[in-house]
């Protein structure tokens, strides 16, 4: 079959009429489907419901070191919670700080500390004339929202098949001391599902930086979110901490992870890991900010998930729910669009998203058409800083929240919208 670009104007006119009729049929159904955010489905949340009763069942509220978790104290997290989160962060427990329920909150605070106080004695970023940040794209919209909120100038670099374009990253950090950080979702990235190669990790750790206080914000949000149980079918990521230590830059990284999509997004636990010097600096600031986070929640998580093996067993249950949804999305895109030339998409082995690249100039139209037909998508442009995708091409598909039958209906609508927008664009060319 010829791609749509090979069709004559008359053939495109006929095809548009057919697609408009199909689209009208979807609109007439009065659908209300949502693929806007990467939320766990209710069936995934149900997996963790026993955790809510785990403390009341034994009435033991003391941590391993005897701390009464109902009371004040323990700024940096319970010992067993630090040990557990260390398994997610690929680090040692003494280098881990356990916070509240959200890693995004930790990242915001980490930027704020650097902004107000500097890091390890550096000039506070807020006193500088200009602060710049590297943003691999397409990327995570909430990361971009944090740096935008501080007035930090965001510089985009392309996300390649093995991570960010390191030639461009190395050039930027070497030439400009106002470049202070980079956002990284290094495993099953949001939205493309990319896992950084060993070479990319090593280059990040070793690169020459004009700024002594340059920091890698290593948001390993999907570190345990595999779609497949067989280790051979899972991506593997080199640890940035080990790489930085080996490179002689032990203070360059901040690592983040959470149980937000492991247990409950609104009631998980989140943590960061860093060098001993960074940890001491952070704890000094935290001691003024808080007396301690929710230790009861830390305790229930550890008693429910137990350790890395228990976490892996729990995540295999998640995968059994999520995997058919990702497979359905890719099947629908392949069946509906592979021969049309109307787009390309990722086929990740983990994470929470499928990244779709539509013909340039059509993403906003596709998302608008889908919304009119009752399917809410992530806004076009959201995967770029300032919500500005120069090509108007990238769309993030979030398959996890809808039940399988609703997802199937939503993908049928989406495929129709992609085709219709592509034909309209070709006819206007």
Order of alpha helices (4+ residues) and beta strands (2+ residues): alpha-beta-alpha-alpha-beta-alpha-beta-alpha-beta-beta-alpha-beta-alpha-beta-alpha-beta-beta-alpha-alpha-alpha-beta-beta-alpha-beta-beta-alpha
